Amino acid sequence: MRVSKSSNFSHIEDIQIVARVLEGNTEAFSVLVQRHHERVYNTVYSFIGDIDEADDLAQEAFLKAFRALKRFRGQSLFSTWVHRIAVNCCLDHLKSRHRRSFVSLDEHRENWDAPRIWVGQPPNADVRVERRELQEILERALNDLSEEYRVTFVLREIEGLAYEEIAEVLKCSIGTVKSRLFRGRTKLREILQVQYDNWIEA
């Protein structure tokens, strides 16, 4: 989907742009794509782990959003609404491919609340290798989680969505979101402990 910049909409809220699109100014939708493409793409990439597929699915999510725009009532933020569409695109894609998703943290280091291994001077080569190996352990552990736990964990811990936003995206209660996060974190700790022990013994 081609994205064009427009200063005419730079200070207009999403809901107002949606109204413009529904009134017939379809080019205004490119402003919504421009505003939300990066976050949608990163969300998709979190689940898919493939650059080309993530780009295709991000475009598919925006196309579906455009076609369904009449059904957007503004009861939630447009960003939440399009995120829900993107997540559904990912889940449908994964089911159709009959494979597990690959979660990569490379694109989300600014959002990932992980402890720093070094302070002050840049890490030497050995530390950088160790950090990369630890990151790979975490990625494998995330992919060993069940789909519902992994999706919830990614949206909360990597994408940084609030509980309310995750509940809207996944169409479940806030209590369910918190329950999945608690169980997912517990399971993740167990998986990480096993993988870390194996790494230490290697």
C-alpha positions, 0 to 999 in steps of 0.5 A, spaced: 500 500 500 502 506 497 503 511 503 503 519 502 504 524 506 499 530 507 500 536 512 493 537 511 491 532 516 497 532 521 493 535 526 487 531 525 485 526 530 484 519 527 477 518 528 476 525 524 480 522 518 476 516 518 470 520 517 473 524 511 475 517 508 467 515 509 465 521 506 469 519 499 476 522 501 479 515 500 486 518 499 486 520 506 486 513 509 494 513 507 495 518 513 492 512 517 497 507 514 503 512 515 501 513 522 500 506 524 504 502 519 510 501 523 507 499 530 502 494 525 508 491 522 512 490 528 506 486 531 506 482 525 513 481 525 513 479 532 508 473 530 511 471 523 518 473 524 519 473 516 520 480 513 517 479 507 511 475 510 510 481 515 510 486 510 505 482 506 500 481 512 501 488 514 498 491 508 493 485 508 491 488 515 490 495 512 486 493 506 482 489 511 481 495 515 480 500 509 474 495 506 471 494 513 472 502 515 464 503 515 464 498 521 469 502 525 464 506 530 470 509 534 468 505 541 476 504 541 482 507 538 483 506 531 490 503 533 487 498 537 482 496 532 487 495 526 491 492 531 486 487 532 485 486 525 493 485 524 493 480 530 487 476 526 491 476 520 497 473 523 493 468 527 489 466 520 496 465 517 499 461 522 493 456 522 493 456 514 500 454 514 500 449 520 506 452 523 508 455 529 510 462 529 517 465 530 518 471 535 524 475 534 526 480 539 531 484 534 525 489 532 523 490 539 529 492 543 527 499 545 520 496 548 523 490 551 524 490 559 530 486 559 536 487 564 542 490 561 548 486 562 553 492 562 554 499 564 558 504 561 563 501 556 561 497 550 561 490 551 567 486 548 566 480 543 565 475 548 559 479 552 556 480 545 556 473 544 553 471 550 548 476 550 546 474 543 545 466 546 541 469 551 536 472 547 536 466 542 534 462 549 529 467 550 526 467 543 526 459 543 522 459 550 517 464 547 516 459 541 515 454 546 509 457 549 502 456 547 499 460 542 494 464 547 500 465 552 505 467 546 500 472 543 498 475 550 505 476 552 508 479 545 502 484 546 504 486 553 511 485 554 514 487 547 509 491 544 507 495 550 499 495 550 495 496 556 491 490 559 485 494 556 488 494 549 490 487 549 483 485 551 480 489 545 485 486 540 483 479 543 476 480 544 476 477 551 476 480 558 481 484 562 481 478 567 483 473 562 488 477 559 491 477 566 490 470 567 494 468 561 500 473 562 500 470 569 500 463 566 504 465 560 510 468 565 510 462 569 511 457 563 516 461 560 520 461 567 520 454 567 522 453 559 527 458 560 530 455 566 531 448 563 534 452 556 538 456 561 541 450 565 542 446 558 546 452 555 550 452 562 552 445 561 554 445 554 
